[in-house]
C-alpha cells in the first residue's frame, strides 16, 4: 500500500549506488519510515543481474574498505569476503554485487520498498516529486536517482550480440559459430575480455578502436586504462598470440569498411548511457549531485558519476569507492538543506 503522505526521501534504483545511499541515509540518522526505494527487481541492479560473470579489475581490499564503514551491517559480508579473497585479489562482479547487497539488506527491511518500474517523474506546484508506476503514484520531497545505464550501440545493419551475453563466455558460445566473422567495437576493459572469449572460441574477429593505440594501460598512467587480467590479455594480443584477431583504428576508414563487408555480427563495447526515464535530466553538477532543472533532485552512481580532473582533463570515475565518495561528499549538504526547510 502506497504511503499517503510524501516520503522525505525517494530512491529510484537499487543497484550499488542506491544501496550505498540507503546505508548512508540510515547511518546519518534518517528515520527509515521517511525513505522509500523503487526498483524493478530489488536484486542488486544490472551488475548482479546482467554482468555477474565478468571479472572486475577491483581487488577485495577496495570493496572491504567501502564496506567496513557500515559495520555492523556489513559484518557477514566482510567475514565471507575475507575467507574467500586475498587483499589484492580481483573479484568477479557477482561477488561485488553480492557483498554490497548483503550489507544493504541489513537495513532495507525497515524501509518501504516498491518492486516496480518507474515510468516517469514529475514535480508538482508544491515541489513534491510524483513517481508514476503502472499501478499508481509514489510521492517524495527529495528525489535521488540511481537508476543506472544501458550499453551504447551503433546504428549499423548487422546482427548484434548484446554486451551482457558477449561478456559471458558460456552464453557467447551459443551465439557464434566458426562461420562467423565478428567485429568488436571498443578495446577497454569489457572489450578486451570479449576479445579473449572470442579467441578461446576460435572465432575470427576484428577489433576497432578509437584511441591512439589499441589499448590504454593503467601502468602508463592512463586513467581507467586496462589493468590486472585485461592487461595480461592486451599484452598477449600485442605479442601476436591471438592469431584470429585483427586490430584496426577507427581513423582508417578504408580498413574499417573492408572489415565490415566481411562482418556477420557486431559487439559494442563503447560505453554506457543513462537509462531513459521521462521527466529526468541527465545533466548534473558533480560537485553537489544536483540535477539540472530538477529542484530537490540529485543523481548518484554510474548515470551521474564522480568527475575527476587530471592534468586539465576530465574523467568519469565509476567504482564502488567512487560512488561512496560522491555520496559522502554531497549528502551532508543535501540533508542540511532539507533540515533548514523544515
KEKE-3310 file (N, C-alpha, C; in steps of 0.2 Angstrom, whole numbers, plus 5000, padded with zeros to 4 digits):
npx = (5004:5003:5011:5002:5005:5019:5035:5050:5062:5065:5071:5076:5080:5090:5103:5121:5125:5112:5110:5121:5118:5106:5111:5120:5110:5103:5114:5117:5107:5094:5076:5070:5057:5054:5060:5059:5061:5063:5062:5064:5067:5074:5085:5098:5103:5110:5123:5122:5112:5115:5128:5136:5145:5157:5174:5180:5191:5193:5201:5199:5202:5198:5184:5182:5186:5176:5165:5168:5165:5151:5149:5139:5132:5138:5145:5144:5146:5159:5166:5164:5169:5183:5186:5187:5194:5211:5219:5223:5217:5207:5190:5175:5161:5149:5151:5155:5143:5136:5141:5139:5125:5121:5125:5117:5105:5103:5098:5087:5075:5068:5064:5052:5048:5046:5043:5044:5043:5047:5039:5038:5044:5038:5037:5026:5016:5019:5032:5034:5039:5032:5031:5028:5020:5016:5004:5000:5005:5019:5025:5038:5048:5061:5071:5081:5091:5097:5097:5104:5112:5113:5120:5129:5126:5129:5121:5121:5119:5119:5117:5117:5126:5121:5129:5130:5129:5140:5150:5150:5157:5151:5138:5140:5146:5135:5130:5138:5147:5159:5158:5156:5161:5167:5165:5171:5168:5178:5190:5192:5191:5180:5179:5191:5190:5180:5187:5196:5187:5182:5193:5197:5186:5189:5185:5185:5190:5188:5194:5190:5196:5196:5206:5223:5232:5230:5227:5224:5234:5234:5246:5254:5250:5237:5221:5209:5214:5217:5220:5227:5219:5215:5225:5235:5229:5229:5242:5246:5239:5245:5257:5255:5249:5235:5229:5218:5214:5211:5217:5211:5212:5199:5201:5206:5197:5195:5200:5191:5179:5182:5183:5170:5163:5165:5159:5149:5142:5140:5148:5146:5156:5157:5155:5143:5126:5114:5099:5084:5072:5057:5054:5066:5082:5098:5109:5120:5127:5142:5149:5139:5129:5117:5103:5101:5088:5079:5073:5078:5081:5093:5108:5116:5129:5132:5125:5126:5140:5155:5166:5183:5197:5212:5227:5221:5212:5195:5188:5177:5173:5170:5166:5164:5170:5171:5158:5153:5162:5157:5144:5146:5152:5143:5130:5129:5127:5115:5106:5107:5101:5088:5085:5085:5074:5064)
npy = (4994:5011:5025:5038:5051:5062:5054:5058:5056:5049:5035:5030:5016:5002:4998:4996:5010:5015:5006:5010:5023:5022:5015:5026:5036:5030:5027:5040:5045:5046:5043:5027:5025:5037:5035:5029:5016:5012:5000:4989:4975:4974:4966:4970:4977:4980:4975:4964:4956:4956:4956:4948:4937:4943:4947:4958:4973:4976:4975:4965:4972:4985:4984:4980:4990:5000:4994:4992:5003:5002:4993:4987:4982:4976:4965:4951:4950:4955:4945:4934:4938:4940:4927:4921:4929:4935:4951:4958:4952:4951:4952:4943:4952:4948:4944:4956:4964:4955:4956:4970:4970:4961:4969:4980:4974:4972:4984:4988:4981:4989:5000:5006:4997:4997:4986:4989:4996:5013:5024:5038:5054:5068:5085:5093:5108:5111:5107:5094:5078:5067:5050:5040:5024:5008:5005:5016:5031:5037:5047:5060:5071:5074:5069:5055:5049:5034:5026:5019:5013:5009:4999:5008:5008:5006:5012:5001:4990:4976:4960:4960:4956:4956:4966:4960:4946:4944:4946:4935:4920:4907:4909:4916:4907:4900:4909:4912:4905:4895:4899:4913:4930:4941:4958:4968:4983:4994:4993:4993:4989:4979:4977:4970:4959:4952:4950:4941:4930:4927:4923:4912:4904:4902:4911:4921:4938:4955:4970:4986:5001:5018:5025:5032:5021:5003:4998:5006:5008:5006:5005:5014:5026:5030:5035:5025:5015:4998:4985:4973:4957:4961:4968:4958:4950:4960:4962:4950:4950:4960:4954:4946:4934:4931:4924:4924:4937:4954:4970:4986:5004:5016:5027:5023:5023:5015:5002:4999:4999:4988:4978:4978:4974:4960:4956:4947:4948:4960:4967:4978:4988:5001:5010:5017:5023:5034:5026:5029:5039:5046:5064:5066:5073:5072:5080:5086:5093:5088:5092:5094:5085:5089:5089:5096:5108:5101:5104:5099:5087:5074:5065:5050:5037:5026:5033:5046:5050:5052:5066:5067:5077:5077:5083:5094:5087:5080:5066:5052:5044:5028:5017:5006:5013:5026:5029:5029:5039:5050:5051:5053:5065:5074:5072:5077:5091:5091:5085:5095:5106:5101:5100:5114:5119:5113)
npz = (5000:4996:5004:5011:5014:5007:5005:5014:5008:4992:4983:4967:4960:4964:4963:4966:4969:4974:4985:4993:4995:5003:5014:5019:5022:5032:5042:5045:5052:5047:5048:5045:5040:5033:5021:5004:4992:4975:4963:4950:4952:4964:4966:4966:4955:4938:4938:4946:4940:4926:4923:4931:4929:4924:4926:4937:4938:4951:4967:4982:4993:4991:4990:5003:5011:5008:5013:5027:5033:5036:5047:5060:5050:5039:5043:5041:5027:5026:5033:5025:5013:5017:5019:5007:4998:4994:4999:4988:4978:4963:4960:4954:4946:4951:4965:4970:4969:4977:4990:4993:4992:5002:5013:5012:5014:5027:5032:5024:5027:5035:5028:5016:5002:4984:4972:4957:4941:4938:4928:4924:4930:4939:4945:4957:4960:4973:4975:4977:4972:4960:4957:4944:4942:4935:4943:4950:4960:4968:4980:4985:4994:4992:4979:4974:4961:4955:4945:4935:4919:4901:4889:4875:4858:4840:4825:4815:4801:4806:4814:4831:4845:4862:4875:4888:4886:4877:4886:4894:4893:4892:4888:4876:4867:4862:4853:4842:4828:4819:4807:4808:4807:4818:4823:4834:4843:4852:4864:4878:4896:4896:4882:4880:4887:4880:4868:4872:4875:4862:4856:4863:4859:4846:4836:4821:4822:4822:4829:4833:4836:4845:4851:4852:4852:4851:4865:4880:4894:4912:4918:4912:4916:4912:4915:4920:4912:4905:4916:4928:4925:4912:4907:4905:4895:4885:4883:4878:4866:4859:4857:4847:4849:4847:4835:4827:4827:4821:4822:4821:4818:4821:4813:4801:4788:4776:4779:4790:4783:4774:4783:4789:4778:4778:4790:4800:4812:4826:4840:4853:4863:4869:4879:4890:4892:4901:4907:4899:4906:4907:4910:4917:4919:4912:4915:4927:4942:4946:4958:4968:4966:4961:4950:4934:4932:4940:4954:4971:4967:4965:4958:4958:4956:4942:4931:4935:4938:4948:4944:4939:4938:4930:4926:4919:4911:4911:4918:4920:4935:4940:4951:4966:4977:4972:4970:4983:4989:4982:4986:5000:5000:4995:5002:5015:5014:5007:5016:5026:5019:5018:5031:5035:5028:5034)
capx = (5000:5007:5010:4998:5009:5025:5041:5055:5067:5064:5077:5074:5086:5093:5110:5126:5124:5106:5112:5126:5114:5102:5116:5122:5105:5102:5119:5117:5101:5087:5072:5069:5050:5054:5063:5056:5066:5059:5067:5060:5068:5077:5090:5105:5105:5112:5129:5121:5108:5117:5136:5139:5151:5163:5180:5181:5198:5193:5203:5194:5204:5194:5177:5182:5187:5170:5160:5170:5161:5145:5149:5139:5128:5142:5149:5143:5149:5166:5168:5164:5174:5190:5188:5187:5199:5216:5218:5224:5214:5202:5184:5170:5156:5144:5153:5155:5136:5133:5143:5136:5118:5121:5126:5111:5099:5103:5094:5081:5068:5064:5062:5047:5051:5041:5046:5040:5046:5045:5038:5040:5044:5035:5036:5020:5017:5021:5038:5034:5040:5027:5034:5022:5022:5010:4998:4999:5010:5023:5027:5043:5050:5068:5072:5088:5091:5102:5094:5109:5114:5112:5126:5128:5126:5129:5116:5124:5114:5122:5115:5121:5126:5121:5135:5130:5130:5147:5155:5149:5159:5147:5132:5143:5147:5129:5128:5143:5149:5165:5157:5155:5167:5164:5168:5170:5169:5180:5195:5193:5191:5175:5181:5197:5188:5177:5192:5198:5182:5181:5200:5196:5181:5192:5181:5189:5187:5191:5193:5190:5197:5196:5211:5229:5234:5224:5225:5227:5236:5234:5253:5257:5247:5231:5215:5204:5217:5217:5225:5225:5218:5214:5232:5238:5226:5231:5249:5246:5236:5250:5263:5253:5247:5228:5231:5212:5211:5214:5216:5210:5210:5193:5203:5207:5191:5195:5201:5185:5174:5183:5181:5163:5160:5165:5156:5142:5139:5144:5148:5148:5159:5159:5152:5136:5122:5109:5093:5079:5066:5053:5054:5073:5088:5105:5114:5120:5133:5146:5151:5134:5125:5111:5102:5099:5081:5075:5074:5077:5083:5100:5109:5122:5130:5135:5122:5128:5146:5160:5171:5190:5201:5219:5231:5216:5207:5190:5187:5172:5176:5165:5168:5161:5173:5169:5151:5153:5165:5152:5138:5148:5154:5137:5124:5128:5124:5108:5102:5107:5096:5082:5083:5083:5067:5059)
capy = (5000:5017:5029:5044:5057:5061:5052:5063:5054:5043:5032:5026:5012:4999:4995:4998:5017:5015:5003:5014:5029:5019:5014:5032:5039:5027:5029:5048:5046:5047:5038:5023:5026:5043:5033:5023:5013:5010:4996:4983:4968:4974:4961:4972:4981:4976:4971:4957:4953:4955:4956:4944:4933:4947:4948:4965:4975:4979:4970:4964:4977:4991:4983:4979:4997:5003:4990:4992:5009:5001:4988:4980:4979:4973:4960:4945:4951:4955:4938:4929:4940:4938:4920:4919:4933:4939:4958:4961:4948:4954:4948:4943:4957:4945:4945:4964:4965:4951:4959:4976:4969:4958:4974:4984:4970:4973:4990:4989:4979:4995:5005:5004:4995:4996:4982:4991:5001:5019:5026:5045:5058:5075:5089:5097:5115:5112:5105:5086:5073:5061:5045:5036:5017:5005:5005:5022:5036:5037:5054:5061:5078:5074:5063:5053:5045:5030:5021:5015:5014:5004:4999:5011:5004:5010:5010:4998:4985:4969:4957:4962:4951:4961:4966:4955:4940:4944:4946:4928:4915:4902:4911:4919:4901:4898:4915:4912:4899:4895:4903:4920:4935:4946:4964:4971:4990:4996:4989:4995:4983:4975:4974:4966:4952:4949:4948:4934:4925:4925:4920:4905:4900:4902:4915:4926:4944:4962:4974:4993:5006:5025:5028:5032:5014:4998:4998:5011:5004:5009:5006:5020:5032:5031:5035:5019:5010:4991:4983:4966:4952:4963:4970:4952:4949:4965:4961:4944:4952:4964:4950:4942:4927:4930:4924:4926:4944:4959:4977:4992:5010:5019:5033:5020:5021:5010:4996:4998:4997:4981:4973:4977:4970:4953:4955:4944:4950:4965:4968:4985:4989:5008:5014:5017:5029:5033:5023:5034:5040:5053:5069:5066:5076:5068:5085:5087:5096:5083:5094:5094:5080:5092:5088:5102:5109:5097:5106:5094:5080:5073:5059:5046:5031:5026:5038:5053:5048:5057:5068:5068:5081:5075:5087:5098:5083:5077:5059:5049:5038:5023:5011:5006:5018:5032:5030:5030:5045:5055:5051:5055:5072:5078:5071:5082:5097:5089:5084:5101:5110:5098:5102:5121:5120:5111)
capz = (5000:4995:5009:5008:5014:5004:5009:5014:5003:4987:4979:4961:4958:4969:4961:4971:4972:4978:4991:4997:4998:5008:5020:5021:5025:5039:5047:5046:5057:5044:5050:5039:5038:5029:5015:5000:4987:4970:4959:4946:4955:4971:4966:4966:4949:4932:4940:4949:4936:4919:4922:4936:4927:4922:4931:4938:4940:4958:4972:4988:4998:4990:4992:5010:5013:5007:5017:5034:5036:5038:5052:5060:5044:5034:5046:5037:5020:5027:5035:5019:5008:5020:5019:5000:4994:4996:4999:4981:4973:4959:4961:4949:4948:4955:4972:4972:4970:4982:4997:4994:4993:5009:5018:5012:5016:5034:5034:5020:5029:5039:5023:5012:4995:4979:4967:4951:4936:4937:4921:4924:4937:4938:4951:4957:4961:4980:4975:4978:4966:4960:4953:4942:4940:4932:4947:4954:4961:4974:4981:4989:4994:4989:4974:4972:4955:4955:4941:4931:4912:4897:4884:4869:4852:4834:4821:4809:4799:4807:4820:4837:4851:4867:4879:4894:4883:4875:4892:4897:4888:4892:4884:4870:4863:4859:4848:4837:4825:4816:4800:4809:4807:4822:4824:4841:4844:4858:4867:4885:4900:4893:4875:4880:4890:4875:4863:4875:4874:4855:4854:4866:4855:4839:4831:4818:4825:4820:4835:4830:4842:4843:4854:4848:4852:4853:4872:4885:4900:4918:4920:4908:4919:4909:4919:4919:4907:4907:4921:4931:4920:4905:4905:4903:4889:4880:4881:4874:4859:4856:4855:4841:4851:4845:4828:4823:4828:4818:4826:4816:4821:4818:4808:4795:4786:4771:4783:4793:4778:4772:4789:4789:4772:4780:4796:4801:4819:4829:4848:4855:4870:4868:4885:4893:4893:4906:4905:4898:4911:4906:4915:4920:4915:4913:4916:4934:4944:4950:4965:4973:4963:4959:4943:4931:4930:4944:4961:4976:4964:4965:4955:4960:4953:4935:4927:4937:4941:4950:4939:4941:4934:4930:4921:4915:4908:4915:4918:4925:4939:4941:4955:4972:4981:4969:4971:4990:4990:4979:4991:5006:4999:4993:5006:5021:5012:5005:5022:5029:5016:5020:5038:5035:5025:5039)
cpx = (5004:5006:5006:5002:5016:5031:5046:5060:5065:5070:5075:5081:5089:5099:5115:5125:5118:5107:5116:5122:5110:5106:5118:5116:5103:5107:5120:5110:5094:5082:5070:5062:5049:5057:5059:5061:5061:5064:5063:5061:5071:5082:5097:5108:5108:5119:5128:5117:5110:5124:5139:5145:5157:5168:5181:5189:5198:5195:5198:5196:5200:5187:5177:5182:5180:5165:5162:5166:5155:5144:5144:5135:5132:5146:5149:5147:5156:5169:5169:5169:5182:5191:5189:5193:5205:5215:5218:5221:5208:5196:5179:5165:5151:5145:5153:5148:5133:5134:5140:5128:5117:5121:5119:5105:5098:5099:5088:5075:5064:5062:5057:5050:5045:5045:5042:5045:5043:5045:5039:5040:5041:5035:5030:5022:5020:5029:5039:5035:5035:5030:5029:5025:5015:5003:4996:5004:5013:5026:5033:5045:5057:5069:5079:5087:5097:5100:5098:5109:5112:5118:5124:5129:5127:5124:5119:5119:5117:5118:5120:5120:5126:5127:5135:5131:5137:5152:5154:5151:5154:5140:5135:5144:5141:5126:5133:5145:5156:5165:5156:5162:5164:5168:5166:5172:5171:5185:5197:5192:5186:5177:5186:5195:5184:5181:5195:5193:5182:5188:5199:5191:5184:5188:5185:5186:5191:5189:5194:5191:5198:5202:5217:5232:5229:5222:5228:5228:5237:5242:5257:5254:5240:5225:5211:5207:5216:5222:5223:5224:5218:5221:5236:5236:5229:5238:5250:5244:5242:5257:5261:5250:5239:5228:5224:5209:5215:5212:5216:5208:5204:5195:5204:5201:5190:5196:5195:5180:5175:5181:5174:5159:5160:5162:5150:5138:5143:5143:5150:5150:5162:5156:5145:5132:5116:5102:5088:5073:5063:5053:5061:5078:5094:5110:5114:5127:5137:5148:5145:5129:5118:5109:5098:5091:5076:5076:5073:5078:5090:5102:5116:5123:5133:5132:5124:5135:5150:5164:5178:5193:5208:5222:5226:5212:5202:5189:5181:5175:5170:5167:5164:5163:5171:5162:5150:5156:5160:5146:5140:5150:5148:5131:5124:5125:5116:5104:5102:5101:5089:5080:5081:5076:5062:5059)
cpy = (5006:5022:5036:5050:5056:5058:5058:5062:5048:5041:5028:5023:5009:4995:4997:5005:5018:5012:5007:5020:5027:5018:5021:5036:5036:5028:5036:5050:5047:5042:5034:5024:5032:5041:5028:5022:5010:5006:4990:4977:4968:4968:4963:4976:4977:4972:4964:4953:4951:4954:4952:4940:4937:4948:4955:4966:4978:4973:4970:4969:4983:4990:4983:4986:5001:5000:4991:4998:5008:4995:4991:4977:4975:4967:4954:4945:4951:4949:4934:4931:4939:4931:4917:4922:4935:4946:4961:4957:4951:4949:4948:4948:4954:4945:4952:4965:4961:4954:4966:4975:4966:4964:4978:4981:4970:4979:4991:4986:4984:5000:5002:5003:4994:4993:4984:4995:5008:5022:5033:5048:5065:5078:5093:5104:5116:5109:5097:5083:5068:5056:5040:5029:5014:5005:5011:5027:5036:5044:5055:5068:5079:5068:5061:5048:5041:5024:5018:5017:5008:5005:5004:5006:5009:5008:5007:4992:4977:4966:4959:4957:4956:4960:4961:4948:4939:4943:4939:4923:4909:4903:4913:4913:4899:4904:4916:4905:4900:4899:4910:4924:4940:4952:4967:4979:4992:4991:4991:4988:4977:4972:4969:4959:4949:4947:4941:4929:4922:4921:4912:4901:4899:4905:4920:4933:4950:4966:4981:4997:5013:5028:5028:5025:5009:4998:5003:5007:5008:5010:5012:5027:5034:5030:5029:5015:5003:4989:4976:4961:4955:4966:4964:4950:4954:4964:4955:4945:4956:4960:4945:4935:4926:4930:4925:4933:4949:4966:4982:4998:5013:5024:5030:5018:5016:5003:4994:4996:4990:4976:4972:4974:4962:4951:4952:4946:4955:4965:4975:4986:4996:5012:5013:5023:5028:5030:5029:5034:5046:5057:5070:5069:5072:5073:5086:5091:5091:5085:5094:5088:5082:5091:5094:5102:5104:5099:5100:5087:5079:5066:5057:5040:5032:5031:5045:5052:5054:5059:5070:5072:5080:5079:5090:5094:5080:5070:5057:5044:5034:5017:5011:5012:5025:5034:5033:5037:5051:5056:5055:5063:5076:5077:5075:5088:5096:5089:5091:5106:5107:5100:5109:5122:5118:5115)
cpz = (5000:5001:5006:5008:5010:5008:5009:5008:4998:4983:4973:4959:4964:4967:4967:4974:4976:4985:4996:5000:5003:5015:5023:5025:5032:5044:5049:5050:5054:5046:5044:5036:5033:5022:5011:4995:4982:4965:4956:4949:4962:4972:4966:4960:4944:4934:4942:4944:4928:4918:4927:4935:4925:4928:4931:4938:4947:4963:4978:4993:4997:4992:5000:5013:5013:5012:5025:5037:5039:5043:5057:5054:5040:5037:5043:5031:5021:5029:5029:5014:5011:5019:5012:4996:4998:4996:4992:4976:4970:4960:4955:4951:4952:4963:4974:4974:4976:4989:4998:4996:5000:5014:5018:5015:5024:5036:5030:5022:5033:5034:5018:5005:4990:4973:4961:4947:4936:4930:4920:4930:4935:4945:4951:4959:4968:4980:4976:4972:4966:4955:4951:4940:4938:4936:4951:4954:4968:4975:4986:4988:4991:4985:4973:4966:4955:4950:4935:4923:4908:4892:4878:4863:4846:4829:4814:4807:4799:4813:4825:4843:4857:4872:4885:4892:4881:4880:4896:4892:4887:4888:4877:4865:4859:4854:4843:4834:4822:4809:4801:4808:4812:4822:4830:4841:4851:4861:4874:4889:4897:4886:4875:4882:4884:4869:4865:4874:4867:4853:4857:4862:4848:4834:4828:4820:4822:4826:4832:4836:4840:4846:4850:4847:4853:4860:4876:4892:4906:4920:4917:4911:4916:4914:4916:4913:4909:4912:4924:4925:4913:4902:4902:4896:4883:4878:4876:4866:4855:4854:4849:4842:4849:4838:4823:4824:4824:4821:4820:4819:4817:4813:4802:4791:4781:4775:4787:4788:4775:4777:4789:4784:4774:4786:4796:4807:4822:4837:4849:4862:4870:4873:4886:4892:4898:4903:4905:4903:4910:4912:4919:4916:4917:4915:4923:4936:4949:4957:4970:4971:4961:4952:4940:4930:4934:4951:4966:4973:4963:4962:4957:4956:4946:4930:4929:4941:4944:4945:4942:4936:4935:4924:4916:4911:4913:4913:4922:4929:4942:4945:4962:4976:4978:4970:4979:4992:4987:4984:4997:5006:4999:4998:5012:5019:5010:5011:5026:5026:5017:5027:5039:5033:5030:5045)
residu = (UNK:UNK:UNK:UNK:UNK:UNK:UNK:UNK:UNK:UNK:UNK:UNK:UNK:UNK:UNK:UNK:UNK:UNK:UNK:UNK:UNK:UNK:UNK:UNK:UNK:UNK:UNK:UNK:UNK:UNK:UNK:UNK:UNK:UNK:UNK:UNK:UNK:UNK:UNK:UNK:UNK:UNK:UNK:UNK:UNK:UNK:UNK:UNK:UNK:UNK:UNK:UNK:UNK:UNK:UNK:UNK:UNK:UNK:UNK:UNK:UNK:UNK:UNK:UNK:UNK:UNK:UNK:UNK:UNK:UNK:UNK:UNK:UNK:UNK:UNK:UNK:UNK:UNK:UNK:UNK:UNK:UNK:UNK:UNK:UNK:UNK:UNK:UNK:UNK:UNK:UNK:UNK:UNK:UNK:UNK:UNK:UNK:UNK:UNK:UNK:UNK:UNK:UNK:UNK:UNK:UNK:UNK:UNK:UNK:UNK:UNK:UNK:UNK:UNK:UNK:UNK:UNK:UNK:UNK:UNK:UNK:UNK:UNK:UNK:UNK:UNK:UNK:UNK:UNK:UNK:UNK:UNK:UNK:UNK:UNK:UNK:UNK:UNK:UNK:UNK:UNK:UNK:UNK:UNK:UNK:UNK:UNK:UNK:UNK:UNK:UNK:UNK:UNK:UNK:UNK:UNK:UNK:UNK:UNK:UNK:UNK:UNK:UNK:UNK:UNK:UNK:UNK:UNK:UNK:UNK:UNK:UNK:UNK:UNK:UNK:UNK:UNK:UNK:UNK:UNK:UNK:UNK:UNK:UNK:UNK:UNK:UNK:UNK:UNK:UNK:UNK:UNK:UNK:UNK:UNK:UNK:UNK:UNK:UNK:UNK:UNK:UNK:UNK:UNK:UNK:UNK:UNK:UNK:UNK:UNK:UNK:UNK:UNK:UNK:UNK:UNK:UNK:UNK:UNK:UNK:UNK:UNK:UNK:UNK:UNK:UNK:UNK:UNK:UNK:UNK:UNK:UNK:UNK:UNK:UNK:UNK:UNK:UNK:UNK:UNK:UNK:UNK:UNK:UNK:UNK:UNK:UNK:UNK:UNK:UNK:UNK:UNK:UNK:UNK:UNK:UNK:UNK:UNK:UNK:UNK:UNK:UNK:UNK:UNK:UNK:UNK:UNK:UNK:UNK:UNK:UNK:UNK:UNK:UNK:UNK:UNK:UNK:UNK:UNK:UNK:UNK:UNK:UNK:UNK:UNK:UNK:UNK:UNK:UNK:UNK:UNK:UNK:UNK:UNK:UNK:UNK:UNK:UNK:UNK:UNK:UNK:UNK:UNK:UNK:UNK:UNK:UNK:UNK:UNK:UNK:UNK:UNK:UNK:UNK:UNK:UNK:UNK:UNK:UNK:UNK:UNK:UNK:UNK:UNK:UNK:UNK:UNK:UNK:UNK:UNK:UNK:UNK:UNK:UNK:UNK:UNK:UNK:UNK:UNK:UNK:UNK:UNK)
# end
